[in-house]
Amino acid sequence: MTPMTPNRRTFLRGGLAAGAGAAVAPLLGGGQAVAGPASPGLLRHRPRLTHGVQSGDVTAHDAVVWARSDRPARMLVEVSHRPDFAHARRVPGPLLTPGTDLTGKAFLRGLPAGRELHYRVTLADPDRRSALSEPVTGRLRTAPRDRADIRFVWAGDLAGQGWGIDTGFGGYRIFNAMGALDPDFFLCSGDLVYADGPLQETVRLPDGRTWRNLVTPEKSKVAETLAEYRGQFRYNLEDAAMRAFNSRVPMVYQWDDHEVVNNWYPGEILDLPQYTEKRVDVLAARARRAMFEYTPTAVRSHENGRLYRRISYGPLLDVFVLDMRTHKDANGTNDSPSAAEGVLGAGQLAWLKRELRRSRATWKVIAADLPIGLIVPDGSAQEGIAQGDGGAPLGREREIADLLSYAKRRGVRNMVWLTADVHYTAAHHYDPSRAAFQDFDPFWEFVSGPLNAGAFGPNTLEGTFGPRLDFFRAPQRPNTSPAEGFQHFGEVALDGDSGDLTVRLRDIDGAVLYTRTLAPR
């Protein structure tokens, strides 16, 4: 157990259709290169890709490719086994319009399993199809059909607590360290943007240096309008390291609170003076639309599209991406003995049980945007799952207890929980022999972050599910800047032969801080 110190939440407390801009198509054979030199007369009609390219939700045979234009344009995608795009196949993409802030996604189908593929995005003027943009290339690897080595990275929390893009400190340099591992995908554990975190141009650091933020109009105030929420995502894509990483590593994305506002829950009415719009449901709808427009998820509708989903990555791995915001109860004492409080909701909990039972993958990674056993306060209320008394499950803990006991009864083995949220890195082992609630099999939870935000921690572990702190790294001072190094990400490596899963917790430059290898049951 560790003592509670000021964390980023207490620090902060003081202080939509995807059908538009999305296209689905199977791969078509015999495509030719779509980009070529334009005549001088066509240059003024040439659209331009503004924020690089991204891919996401890659499985054995499917993927999503994302792009944004500077004007209305038709998105065209080529896919090839070769980086020179010889014998490339062409996939027609959507028309990018102001209705989706000129963003769009092409849904690729019929991809070969277990292959490295190169893709190239070009934009065409809708009225002059010969007026083509300069192409931008990317790369992805599809999931294997058979047992094979798999590597992915995870973290969350980007541009929070006043720390944005400072090119003098290398920008979002942690993306260089993650990219150097050549992972198959990046699991974003939420808070990809800080819509509630305005930036100042300069911040004085404790050692006398000055942090100099890139500041855009949308990052100079809290986001309230759809345009301002869109601007939060555009801001992060101004960073060169992040754009380069996005072009090489597919993303699996989930949201947390700061995509909307700190510690939000449905139905909340804000009492914060910086907000003109006080209804969180209104803000969340706008944020949700911007999120689906700017992330390469396979979810098709911002109105009723379900964000929780299972990403299957071959016989060794299924990733269960949870949504702990859309169905969350109000932040209160979190100690109800009934099932009235939760973070998953009845529908998502039933889905998760069913999909875990059906999964034939060796490892079931639960991507959670809130940790299980850490006390996460929201002022005098409780924001997280743990409610603090260390006894029988109460409040939101009841959902987790229900899930864990179900998994034990149904023989669901090899669950590993990954999360971010608390702005430090840690390893927790949960065991019924130490717990107040004992109807579950032992499991591990690993925490890593932030990517580029204020560092905090550690939070207090509570004993309902018997956690043991195996490792942590956190600063001694709250809201430590990225310049001081307490930024982290996690790596997961699965061995195709043995089936072992190895977790490494790494720092901002990729140095290994902690390693744990788990053998499958």
TAUR-V447674 format. One record per helix or strand of 2 or more residues. SS is the DSSP state (alpha for helix, beta for strand). FROM is the first residue (numbers start at 1). LEN is the number of residues. If there is no record, write none. Layout:
# TAUR-V447674
SS&FROM&LEN / SS&FROM&LEN
This chain:
# TAUR-V447674
alpha&8&7 / beta&22&5 / alpha&40&6 / beta&54&3 / beta&63&7 / beta&73&8 / beta&89&8 / alpha&98&3 / beta&103&7 / beta&116&9 / beta&136&6 / beta&150&6 / alpha&167&3 / alpha&174&7 / beta&185&4 / beta&202&3 / beta&210&3 / alpha&217&4 / alpha&226&11 / alpha&240&9 / beta&250&4 / alpha&280&15 / beta&309&4 / beta&317&5 / alpha&345&14 / beta&363&5 / beta&377&2 / beta&381&2 / alpha&397&13 / beta&415&5 / beta&425&6 / alpha&432&3 / beta&443&5 / alpha&463&3 / beta&467&7 / alpha&482&3 / beta&488&7 / beta&501&7 / beta&512&7
